[in-house]
Amino acid sequence: MRRSRLFLIGLTGTFGSGKSTVRNLFRRWGARVIDADLLAHEALRKGSASYRNIIKAFGKDTPGRNGALDRKKLARIVFSNPAKRKKLERIIHPYVFQRIREKLAKIKSGIVVIEVPLLFETGFNRQVDCTVVVCSSKQKILSRLSQNRHLEKSDIKARMAVQMPLAGKLKRSDFVINNTNGLRQTARQARRIWGEIKREVKKK
């Protein structure tokens, strides 16, 4: 999958930490971006092989309007049942990582940020040149998700519980960005890391 003229950044963080904010900063400064969450949404589209497998695995109560999968209903099912979550991951993850490979094959050179929420959990960190973890305070995360995504605290905690604890992510990361204190502070940290990565790319 890897190409010598590409430098791959694996971007991850706890649920609601603000990964997209950092992703967009890197994009603004010249990085190409691949968002695993968007690819996962592709896998849920009506008519796809993944869609058919999900319906088969989880029953006919998961479709919403016009036959499209009800993602909220599906989320409530899998985040309350580890076995069902693993079943869903076995359907979606192969699709997502295949699509990442396809997208990388079309990029000839440069820095590519691959945002993967389960970067370390899936072992995809071994496929990138460096990793960046975005973190934030629990209070900030709860506030952000309840306001922006209208999620209940119980839903937020259920989703956070399936991820590797932050301490584990920090231990494995090359760079850390704290997204607690506003965009200016976050951008300052991201800019410093971007500069270090650019210098590393020049050495290759």
PAFIBA-513120 format. One record per residue (C-alpha): residue in one letter; x, y, z. Coordinates in steps of 0.5 Angstrom, whole numbers. Layout:
<nodes>
(node "A" (X Y Z)),
...
</nodes>
This chain:
<nodes>
(node "M" (0 0 0)),
(node "R" (6 5 2)),
(node "R" (9 9 -4)),
(node "S" (16 12 -3)),
(node "R" (14 19 -5)),
(node "L" (8 19 0)),
(node "F" (9 21 8)),
(node "L" (3 18 11)),
(node "I" (0 22 18)),
(node "G" (-5 17 22)),
(node "L" (-9 22 26)),
(node "T" (-13 20 31)),
(node "G" (-16 21 38)),
(node "T" (-22 20 43)),
(node "F" (-29 21 41)),
(node "G" (-31 28 40)),
(node "S" (-24 31 42)),
(node "G" (-24 35 35)),
(node "K" (-20 31 30)),
(node "S" (-23 34 24)),
(node "T" (-21 41 27)),
(node "V" (-14 39 26)),
(node "R" (-15 35 20)),
(node "N" (-18 41 17)),
(node "L" (-12 45 19)),
(node "F" (-7 40 16)),
(node "R" (-11 41 9)),
(node "R" (-10 48 9)),
(node "W" (-3 48 10)),
(node "G" (-2 43 4)),
(node "A" (-4 36 6)),
(node "R" (-8 31 2)),
(node "V" (-14 28 7)),
(node "I" (-17 21 7)),
(node "D" (-23 21 12)),
(node "A" (-24 14 15)),
(node "D" (-31 16 18)),
(node "L" (-33 18 11)),
(node "L" (-31 12 8)),
(node "A" (-35 8 13)),
(node "H" (-41 12 11)),
(node "E" (-40 10 4)),
(node "A" (-40 2 7)),
(node "L" (-47 4 10)),
(node "R" (-50 6 3)),
(node "K" (-57 3 1)),
(node "G" (-55 -3 -5)),
(node "S" (-48 -4 -3)),
(node "A" (-45 -11 -1)),
(node "S" (-44 -8 6)),
(node "Y" (-51 -6 7)),
(node "R" (-53 -12 5)),
(node "N" (-49 -16 10)),
(node "I" (-51 -11 15)),
(node "I" (-58 -12 14)),
(node "K" (-57 -20 14)),
(node "A" (-53 -19 21)),
(node "F" (-57 -15 24)),
(node "G" (-64 -16 22)),
(node "K" (-69 -12 18)),
(node "D" (-71 -7 23)),
(node "T" (-64 -3 22)),
(node "P" (-67 1 15)),
(node "G" (-70 8 16)),
(node "R" (-73 12 11)),
(node "N" (-73 10 4)),
(node "G" (-69 3 6)),
(node "A" (-63 7 8)),
(node "L" (-59 5 14)),
(node "D" (-62 8 21)),
(node "R" (-55 10 23)),
(node "K" (-57 12 30)),
(node "K" (-61 6 31)),
(node "L" (-55 1 29)),
(node "A" (-50 5 33)),
(node "R" (-55 4 39)),
(node "I" (-55 -3 38)),
(node "V" (-47 -4 37)),
(node "F" (-45 0 42)),
(node "S" (-49 -3 48)),
(node "N" (-47 -10 45)),
(node "P" (-39 -12 44)),
(node "A" (-41 -18 40)),
(node "K" (-45 -14 35)),
(node "R" (-40 -9 35)),
(node "K" (-35 -13 33)),
(node "K" (-39 -16 28)),
(node "L" (-41 -10 25)),
(node "E" (-33 -8 25)),
(node "R" (-32 -15 21)),
(node "I" (-36 -12 15)),
(node "I" (-34 -5 15)),
(node "H" (-27 -5 16)),
(node "P" (-25 -9 10)),
(node "Y" (-29 -4 6)),
(node "V" (-26 2 9)),
(node "F" (-18 0 9)),
(node "Q" (-19 -2 2)),
(node "R" (-22 4 0)),
(node "I" (-16 8 3)),
(node "R" (-11 4 -1)),
(node "E" (-15 6 -7)),
(node "K" (-15 13 -5)),
(node "L" (-7 13 -4)),
(node "A" (-6 9 -10)),
(node "K" (-8 15 -14)),
(node "I" (-4 20 -10)),
(node "K" (3 21 -13)),
(node "S" (7 25 -8)),
(node "G" (6 29 -2)),
(node "I" (4 29 5)),
(node "V" (-3 25 7)),
(node "V" (-7 25 13)),
(node "I" (-11 19 14)),
(node "E" (-16 20 20)),
(node "V" (-18 14 23)),
(node "P" (-22 14 30)),
(node "L" (-19 7 31)),
(node "L" (-12 8 29)),
(node "F" (-9 4 34)),
(node "E" (-14 -1 36)),
(node "T" (-14 -4 28)),
(node "G" (-7 -4 28)),
(node "F" (-7 1 22)),
(node "N" (-2 6 26)),
(node "R" (3 1 23)),
(node "Q" (2 3 16)),
(node "V" (3 10 17)),
(node "D" (10 14 18)),
(node "C" (8 18 24)),
(node "T" (2 19 29)),
(node "V" (-2 25 31)),
(node "V" (-7 24 37)),
(node "V" (-12 29 39)),
(node "C" (-14 30 46)),
(node "S" (-19 34 50)),
(node "S" (-22 35 57)),
(node "K" (-28 30 58)),
(node "Q" (-32 36 60)),
(node "K" (-30 40 53)),
(node "I" (-32 33 50)),
(node "L" (-39 32 53)),
(node "S" (-40 40 52)),
(node "R" (-38 39 44)),
(node "L" (-42 33 43)),
(node "S" (-48 34 46)),
(node "Q" (-49 41 43)),
(node "N" (-46 39 36)),
(node "R" (-49 32 35)),
(node "H" (-54 32 40)),
(node "L" (-52 26 43)),
(node "E" (-54 24 50)),
(node "K" (-49 23 56)),
(node "S" (-50 16 56)),
(node "D" (-49 15 48)),
(node "I" (-42 19 49)),
(node "K" (-40 15 54)),
(node "A" (-42 8 51)),
(node "R" (-38 10 44)),
(node "M" (-32 13 48)),
(node "A" (-32 6 52)),
(node "V" (-30 2 46)),
(node "Q" (-24 6 44)),
(node "M" (-17 5 47)),
(node "P" (-16 9 53)),
(node "L" (-13 16 52)),
(node "A" (-7 14 56)),
(node "G" (-6 8 51)),
(node "K" (-6 13 45)),
(node "L" (-2 18 48)),
(node "K" (4 12 50)),
(node "R" (4 10 42)),
(node "S" (3 17 39)),
(node "D" (9 21 36)),
(node "F" (5 28 37)),
(node "V" (0 30 41)),
(node "I" (-5 36 40)),
(node "N" (-9 38 46)),
(node "N" (-16 41 43)),
(node "T" (-18 44 50)),
(node "N" (-17 51 50)),
(node "G" (-19 54 43)),
(node "L" (-17 54 36)),
(node "R" (-12 59 37)),
(node "Q" (-8 54 42)),
(node "T" (-10 48 38)),
(node "A" (-7 51 31)),
(node "R" (-1 53 35)),
(node "Q" (1 46 37)),
(node "A" (-1 43 30)),
(node "R" (3 49 26)),
(node "R" (9 46 30)),
(node "I" (8 39 29)),
(node "W" (7 41 21)),
(node "G" (13 44 21)),
(node "E" (17 38 24)),
(node "I" (14 33 19)),
(node "K" (15 38 13)),
(node "R" (23 38 16)),
(node "E" (22 30 16)),
(node "V" (20 30 9)),
(node "K" (25 34 6)),
(node "K" (30 29 9)),
(node "K" (27 23 6)),
</nodes>
